[in-house]
Amino acid sequence: MVLQYKLKSETKWKDYPGKNKLKYSVNKYDFRLLNEKKTKILADKGTYDKVMKRFRQIEFFKHRK
């Protein structure tokens, strides 16, 4: 899965480098989650917490027996 981000005022999405490499607080950004090939949106535009919650749900069910 690929996590992408953009400033709320921008239009172009970028791959997420990590929390410590962002210029501003995560509150000033929009996030989204894509599949590995970047063809399908798994979690649409939202806050960091909302998108990471969806990421954890997907990971949990992927590794469930």
LOLUM-286528 format. One record per atom (N, C-alpha, C, O, CB): x, y, z; residue number from 1. Coordinates in nm, 3 decimals. Glycine has a CB too. Layout:
+---------+---------+---------+-----+
!       X !       Y !       Z !  nr !
+---------+---------+---------+-----+
!       X !       Y !       Z ! NUM !
...
+---------+---------+---------+-----+
***
This chain:
+---------+---------+---------+-----+
!       X !       Y !       Z !  nr !
+---------+---------+---------+-----+
!   0.083 !  -0.118 !   0.000 !   1 !
!   0.000 !   0.000 !   0.000 !   1 !
!   0.088 !   0.124 !   0.000 !   1 !
!   0.199 !   0.125 !   0.054 !   1 !
!  -0.095 !   0.000 !   0.121 !   1 !
!   0.036 !   0.229 !  -0.061 !   2 !
!   0.110 !   0.353 !  -0.074 !   2 !
!   0.031 !   0.464 !  -0.006 !   2 !
!  -0.087 !   0.486 !  -0.035 !   2 !
!   0.138 !   0.387 !  -0.224 !   2 !
!   0.096 !   0.533 !   0.086 !   3 !
!   0.035 !   0.647 !   0.153 !   3 !
!   0.082 !   0.773 !   0.082 !   3 !
!   0.202 !   0.794 !   0.064 !   3 !
!   0.071 !   0.650 !   0.307 !   3 !
!  -0.013 !   0.857 !   0.042 !   4 !
!   0.022 !   0.982 !  -0.024 !   4 !
!  -0.032 !   1.099 !   0.056 !   4 !
!  -0.125 !   1.084 !   0.135 !   4 !
!  -0.033 !   0.985 !  -0.168 !   4 !
!   0.028 !   1.217 !   0.035 !   5 !
!  -0.014 !   1.337 !   0.108 !   5 !
!  -0.005 !   1.458 !   0.017 !   5 !
!   0.063 !   1.456 !  -0.085 !   5 !
!   0.072 !   1.358 !   0.234 !   5 !
!  -0.074 !   1.564 !   0.056 !   6 !
!  -0.064 !   1.694 !  -0.010 !   6 !
!  -0.111 !   1.800 !   0.088 !   6 !
!  -0.192 !   1.773 !   0.176 !   6 !
!  -0.147 !   1.699 !  -0.142 !   6 !
!  -0.059 !   1.921 !   0.072 !   7 !
!  -0.110 !   2.032 !   0.151 !   7 !
!  -0.255 !   2.055 !   0.110 !   7 !
!  -0.291 !   2.032 !  -0.005 !   7 !
!  -0.024 !   2.162 !   0.131 !   7 !
!  -0.338 !   2.100 !   0.201 !   8 !
!  -0.480 !   2.118 !   0.171 !   8 !
!  -0.502 !   2.217 !   0.057 !   8 !
!  -0.603 !   2.210 !  -0.012 !   8 !
!  -0.556 !   2.165 !   0.295 !   8 !
!  -0.408 !   2.309 !   0.035 !   9 !
!  -0.423 !   2.410 !  -0.070 !   9 !
!  -0.367 !   2.363 !  -0.204 !   9 !
!  -0.393 !   2.427 !  -0.306 !   9 !
!  -0.354 !   2.538 !  -0.028 !   9 !
!  -0.291 !   2.254 !  -0.207 !  10 !
!  -0.230 !   2.205 !  -0.331 !  10 !
!  -0.320 !   2.105 !  -0.402 !  10 !
!  -0.423 !   2.063 !  -0.348 !  10 !
!  -0.095 !   2.142 !  -0.302 !  10 !
!  -0.281 !   2.068 !  -0.525 !  11 !
!  -0.360 !   1.971 !  -0.601 !  11 !
!  -0.282 !   1.843 !  -0.630 !  11 !
!  -0.343 !   1.739 !  -0.654 !  11 !
!  -0.406 !   2.032 !  -0.731 !  11 !
!  -0.149 !   1.848 !  -0.628 !  12 !
!  -0.069 !   1.732 !  -0.664 !  12 !
!  -0.036 !   1.646 !  -0.542 !  12 !
!   0.010 !   1.697 !  -0.439 !  12 !
!   0.060 !   1.777 !  -0.733 !  12 !
!  -0.061 !   1.514 !  -0.554 !  13 !
!  -0.031 !   1.419 !  -0.446 !  13 !
!   0.114 !   1.376 !  -0.454 !  13 !
!   0.168 !   1.361 !  -0.564 !  13 !
!  -0.124 !   1.297 !  -0.453 !  13 !
!   0.178 !   1.356 !  -0.338 !  14 !
!   0.316 !   1.307 !  -0.330 !  14 !
!   0.320 !   1.186 !  -0.238 !  14 !
!   0.236 !   1.173 !  -0.148 !  14 !
!   0.413 !   1.419 !  -0.278 !  14 !
!   0.417 !   1.097 !  -0.259 !  15 !
!   0.434 !   0.983 !  -0.170 !  15 !
!   0.482 !   1.033 !  -0.034 !  15 !
!   0.563 !   1.124 !  -0.025 !  15 !
!   0.534 !   0.880 !  -0.229 !  15 !
!   0.430 !   0.972 !   0.069 !  16 !
!   0.456 !   1.014 !   0.207 !  16 !
!   0.596 !   0.973 !   0.252 !  16 !
!   0.628 !   0.854 !   0.251 !  16 !
!   0.351 !   0.954 !   0.302 !  16 !
!   0.681 !   1.070 !   0.291 !  17 !
!   0.819 !   1.038 !   0.330 !  17 !
!   0.834 !   0.999 !   0.477 !  17 !
!   0.936 !   0.940 !   0.514 !  17 !
!   0.907 !   1.154 !   0.301 !  17 !
!   0.737 !   1.029 !   0.560 !  18 !
!   0.746 !   1.004 !   0.704 !  18 !
!   0.712 !   1.132 !   0.779 !  18 !
!   0.731 !   1.242 !   0.729 !  18 !
!   0.887 !   0.954 !   0.743 !  18 !
!   0.661 !   1.114 !   0.900 !  19 !
!   0.614 !   1.227 !   0.979 !  19 !
!   0.724 !   1.330 !   1.007 !  19 !
!   0.699 !   1.450 !   1.003 !  19 !
!   0.557 !   1.178 !   1.110 !  19 !
!   0.844 !   1.282 !   1.034 !  20 !
!   0.952 !   1.374 !   1.072 !  20 !
!   1.008 !   1.454 !   0.954 !  20 !
!   1.084 !   1.548 !   0.976 !  20 !
!   1.064 !   1.296 !   1.137 !  20 !
!   0.973 !   1.420 !   0.830 !  21 !
!   1.024 !   1.492 !   0.713 !  21 !
!   0.924 !   1.593 !   0.658 !  21 !
!   0.953 !   1.660 !   0.559 !  21 !
!   1.060 !   1.394 !   0.605 !  21 !
!   0.807 !   1.606 !   0.720 !  22 !
!   0.709 !   1.704 !   0.676 !  22 !
!   0.747 !   1.843 !   0.728 !  22 !
!   0.802 !   1.855 !   0.837 !  22 !
!   0.569 !   1.666 !   0.723 !  22 !
!   0.716 !   1.947 !   0.649 !  23 !
!   0.745 !   2.084 !   0.691 !  23 !
!   0.653 !   2.129 !   0.804 !  23 !
!   0.696 !   2.194 !   0.899 !  23 !
!   0.732 !   2.179 !   0.573 !  23 !
!   0.524 !   2.093 !   0.791 !  24 !
!   0.423 !   2.140 !   0.886 !  24 !
!   0.364 !   2.022 !   0.963 !  24 !
!   0.403 !   1.907 !   0.943 !  24 !
!   0.312 !   2.217 !   0.812 !  24 !
!   0.272 !   2.052 !   1.050 !  25 !
!   0.201 !   1.950 !   1.127 !  25 !
!   0.113 !   1.867 !   1.033 !  25 !
!   0.071 !   1.916 !   0.929 !  25 !
!   0.115 !   2.015 !   1.239 !  25 !
!   0.085 !   1.742 !   1.069 !  26 !
!   0.001 !   1.656 !   0.985 !  26 !
!  -0.141 !   1.711 !   0.970 !  26 !
!  -0.213 !   1.671 !   0.880 !  26 !
!  -0.004 !   1.515 !   1.043 !  26 !
!  -0.181 !   1.803 !   1.058 !  27 !
!  -0.314 !   1.863 !   1.049 !  27 !
!  -0.332 !   1.951 !   0.925 !  27 !
!  -0.445 !   1.974 !   0.882 !  27 !
!  -0.342 !   1.946 !   1.173 !  27 !
!  -0.222 !   1.998 !   0.868 !  28 !
!  -0.228 !   2.086 !   0.751 !  28 !
!  -0.228 !   2.010 !   0.620 !  28 !
!  -0.230 !   2.071 !   0.513 !  28 !
!  -0.112 !   2.183 !   0.754 !  28 !
!  -0.226 !   1.877 !   0.625 !  29 !
!  -0.220 !   1.794 !   0.505 !  29 !
!  -0.343 !   1.706 !   0.490 !  29 !
!  -0.411 !   1.674 !   0.588 !  29 !
!  -0.095 !   1.708 !   0.508 !  29 !
!  -0.370 !   1.667 !   0.366 !  30 !
!  -0.468 !   1.563 !   0.335 !  30 !
!  -0.390 !   1.437 !   0.302 !  30 !
!  -0.281 !   1.444 !   0.245 !  30 !
!  -0.563 !   1.605 !   0.217 !  30 !
!  -0.445 !   1.321 !   0.336 !  31 !
!  -0.380 !   1.194 !   0.310 !  31 !
!  -0.476 !   1.102 !   0.236 !  31 !
!  -0.598 !   1.119 !   0.244 !  31 !
!  -0.333 !   1.128 !   0.441 !  31 !
!  -0.419 !   1.005 !   0.163 !  32 !
!  -0.498 !   0.900 !   0.100 !  32 !
!  -0.414 !   0.775 !   0.090 !  32 !
!  -0.292 !   0.781 !   0.096 !  32 !
!  -0.549 !   0.944 !  -0.039 !  32 !
!  -0.481 !   0.662 !   0.076 !  33 !
!  -0.415 !   0.533 !   0.071 !  33 !
!  -0.449 !   0.465 !  -0.061 !  33 !
!  -0.566 !   0.452 !  -0.097 !  33 !
!  -0.457 !   0.444 !   0.191 !  33 !
!  -0.345 !   0.420 !  -0.133 !  34 !
!  -0.362 !   0.354 !  -0.262 !  34 !
!  -0.306 !   0.213 !  -0.255 !  34 !
!  -0.227 !   0.181 !  -0.166 !  34 !
!  -0.293 !   0.433 !  -0.375 !  34 !
!  -0.348 !   0.128 !  -0.351 !  35 !
!  -0.286 !  -0.004 !  -0.358 !  35 !
!  -0.144 !   0.010 !  -0.414 !  35 !
!  -0.105 !   0.119 !  -0.456 !  35 !
!  -0.371 !  -0.101 !  -0.446 !  35 !
!  -0.069 !  -0.099 !  -0.416 !  36 !
!   0.073 !  -0.095 !  -0.454 !  36 !
!   0.095 !  -0.040 !  -0.596 !  36 !
!   0.192 !   0.033 !  -0.619 !  36 !
!   0.133 !  -0.234 !  -0.444 !  36 !
!   0.007 !  -0.073 !  -0.690 !  37 !
!   0.021 !  -0.029 !  -0.829 !  37 !
!  -0.036 !   0.110 !  -0.852 !  37 !
!  -0.030 !   0.163 !  -0.963 !  37 !
!  -0.047 !  -0.127 !  -0.922 !  37 !
!  -0.092 !   0.170 !  -0.748 !  38 !
!  -0.152 !   0.303 !  -0.753 !  38 !
!  -0.268 !   0.310 !  -0.851 !  38 !
!  -0.288 !   0.412 !  -0.918 !  38 !
!  -0.048 !   0.407 !  -0.790 !  38 !
!  -0.346 !   0.202 !  -0.861 !  39 !
!  -0.460 !   0.201 !  -0.952 !  39 !
!  -0.593 !   0.211 !  -0.877 !  39 !
!  -0.694 !   0.247 !  -0.937 !  39 !
!  -0.458 !   0.074 !  -1.035 !  39 !
!  -0.593 !   0.181 !  -0.749 !  40 !
!  -0.717 !   0.179 !  -0.672 !  40 !
!  -0.700 !   0.258 !  -0.543 !  40 !
!  -0.599 !   0.243 !  -0.474 !  40 !
!  -0.760 !   0.032 !  -0.642 !  40 !
!  -0.798 !   0.342 !  -0.511 !  41 !
!  -0.794 !   0.418 !  -0.386 !  41 !
!  -0.856 !   0.333 !  -0.276 !  41 !
!  -0.973 !   0.296 !  -0.285 !  41 !
!  -0.868 !   0.555 !  -0.400 !  41 !
!  -0.779 !   0.303 !  -0.173 !  42 !
!  -0.826 !   0.220 !  -0.061 !  42 !
!  -0.888 !   0.305 !   0.049 !  42 !
!  -0.981 !   0.262 !   0.117 !  42 !
!  -0.710 !   0.137 !  -0.005 !  42 !
!  -0.836 !   0.426 !   0.068 !  43 !
!  -0.893 !   0.521 !   0.164 !  43 !
!  -0.886 !   0.658 !   0.099 !  43 !
!  -0.778 !   0.708 !   0.069 !  43 !
!  -0.817 !   0.518 !   0.303 !  43 !
!  -1.001 !   0.718 !   0.077 !  44 !
!  -1.007 !   0.847 !   0.009 !  44 !
!  -0.951 !   0.958 !   0.097 !  44 !
!  -0.917 !   0.935 !   0.213 !  44 !
!  -1.151 !   0.879 !  -0.032 !  44 !
!  -0.943 !   1.078 !   0.042 !  45 !
!  -0.885 !   1.194 !   0.109 !  45 !
!  -0.942 !   1.211 !   0.249 !  45 !
!  -1.064 !   1.212 !   0.268 !  45 !
!  -0.909 !   1.320 !   0.028 !  45 !
!  -0.853 !   1.223 !   0.347 !  46 !
!  -0.896 !   1.241 !   0.485 !  46 !
!  -0.780 !   1.281 !   0.573 !  46 !
!  -0.670 !   1.310 !   0.525 !  46 !
!  -0.960 !   1.114 !   0.537 !  46 !
!  -0.806 !   1.283 !   0.703 !  47 !
!  -0.702 !   1.318 !   0.799 !  47 !
!  -0.604 !   1.202 !   0.814 !  47 !
!  -0.632 !   1.090 !   0.773 !  47 !
!  -0.764 !   1.356 !   0.935 !  47 !
!  -0.490 !   1.230 !   0.874 !  48 !
!  -0.388 !   1.127 !   0.897 !  48 !
!  -0.444 !   1.013 !   0.982 !  48 !
!  -0.424 !   0.896 !   0.950 !  48 !
!  -0.264 !   1.189 !   0.965 !  48 !
!  -0.513 !   1.049 !   1.090 !  49 !
!  -0.567 !   0.947 !   1.180 !  49 !
!  -0.670 !   0.858 !   1.112 !  49 !
!  -0.669 !   0.736 !   1.130 !  49 !
!  -0.629 !   1.013 !   1.302 !  49 !
!  -0.757 !   0.918 !   1.033 !  50 !
!  -0.861 !   0.842 !   0.964 !  50 !
!  -0.801 !   0.744 !   0.862 !  50 !
!  -0.843 !   0.629 !   0.853 !  50 !
!  -0.957 !   0.937 !   0.895 !  50 !
!  -0.703 !   0.792 !   0.785 !  51 !
!  -0.640 !   0.707 !   0.683 !  51 !
!  -0.557 !   0.597 !   0.749 !  51 !
!  -0.557 !   0.483 !   0.701 !  51 !
!  -0.552 !   0.792 !   0.590 !  51 !
!  -0.486 !   0.629 !   0.856 !  52 !
!  -0.406 !   0.527 !   0.924 !  52 !
!  -0.494 !   0.422 !   0.992 !  52 !
!  -0.455 !   0.306 !   1.002 !  52 !
!  -0.313 !   0.592 !   1.027 !  52 !
!  -0.611 !   0.462 !   1.038 !  53 !
!  -0.705 !   0.365 !   1.095 !  53 !
!  -0.747 !   0.265 !   0.989 !  53 !
!  -0.753 !   0.145 !   1.016 !  53 !
!  -0.830 !   0.438 !   1.154 !  53 !
!  -0.776 !   0.311 !   0.868 !  54 !
!  -0.813 !   0.223 !   0.757 !  54 !
!  -0.694 !   0.134 !   0.719 !  54 !
!  -0.713 !   0.016 !   0.689 !  54 !
!  -0.859 !   0.305 !   0.634 !  54 !
!  -0.573 !   0.188 !   0.719 !  55 !
!  -0.452 !   0.112 !   0.689 !  55 !
!  -0.436 !  -0.005 !   0.787 !  55 !
!  -0.406 !  -0.118 !   0.746 !  55 !
!  -0.327 !   0.203 !   0.695 !  55 !
!  -0.456 !   0.023 !   0.916 !  56 !
!  -0.445 !  -0.082 !   1.018 !  56 !
!  -0.553 !  -0.188 !   1.001 !  56 !
!  -0.527 !  -0.307 !   1.023 !  56 !
!  -0.454 !  -0.022 !   1.157 !  56 !
!  -0.673 !  -0.148 !   0.963 !  57 !
!  -0.781 !  -0.245 !   0.939 !  57 !
!  -0.744 !  -0.339 !   0.825 !  57 !
!  -0.762 !  -0.460 !   0.837 !  57 !
!  -0.912 !  -0.172 !   0.907 !  57 !
!  -0.692 !  -0.285 !   0.717 !  58 !
!  -0.655 !  -0.367 !   0.602 !  58 !
!  -0.543 !  -0.463 !   0.639 !  58 !
!  -0.548 !  -0.580 !   0.603 !  58 !
!  -0.612 !  -0.279 !   0.484 !  58 !
!  -0.442 !  -0.414 !   0.711 !  59 !
!  -0.331 !  -0.499 !   0.753 !  59 !
!  -0.378 !  -0.611 !   0.845 !  59 !
!  -0.332 !  -0.725 !   0.834 !  59 !
!  -0.223 !  -0.416 !   0.823 !  59 !
!  -0.469 !  -0.580 !   0.934 !  60 !
!  -0.520 !  -0.680 !   1.028 !  60 !
!  -0.588 !  -0.794 !   0.952 !  60 !
!  -0.561 !  -0.912 !   0.978 !  60 !
!  -0.618 !  -0.616 !   1.129 !  60 !
!  -0.676 !  -0.760 !   0.860 !  61 !
!  -0.749 !  -0.864 !   0.787 !  61 !
!  -0.663 !  -0.936 !   0.685 !  61 !
!  -0.693 !  -1.051 !   0.650 !  61 !
!  -0.867 !  -0.804 !   0.717 !  61 !
!  -0.558 !  -0.871 !   0.637 !  62 !
!  -0.467 !  -0.936 !   0.543 !  62 !
!  -0.389 !  -1.048 !   0.610 !  62 !
!  -0.360 !  -1.150 !   0.548 !  62 !
!  -0.371 !  -0.833 !   0.482 !  62 !
!  -0.353 !  -1.029 !   0.737 !  63 !
!  -0.270 !  -1.126 !   0.808 !  63 !
!  -0.351 !  -1.219 !   0.897 !  63 !
!  -0.293 !  -1.300 !   0.970 !  63 !
!  -0.167 !  -1.055 !   0.891 !  63 !
!  -0.481 !  -1.210 !   0.892 !  64 !
!  -0.567 !  -1.296 !   0.973 !  64 !
!  -0.573 !  -1.438 !   0.913 !  64 !
!  -0.576 !  -1.454 !   0.791 !  64 !
!  -0.710 !  -1.236 !   0.984 !  64 !
!  -0.575 !  -1.537 !   0.998 !  65 !
!  -0.580 !  -1.675 !   0.946 !  65 !
!  -0.720 !  -1.723 !   0.923 !  65 !
!  -0.740 !  -1.836 !   0.880 !  65 !
!  -0.511 !  -1.770 !   1.041 !  65 !
+---------+---------+---------+-----+
***
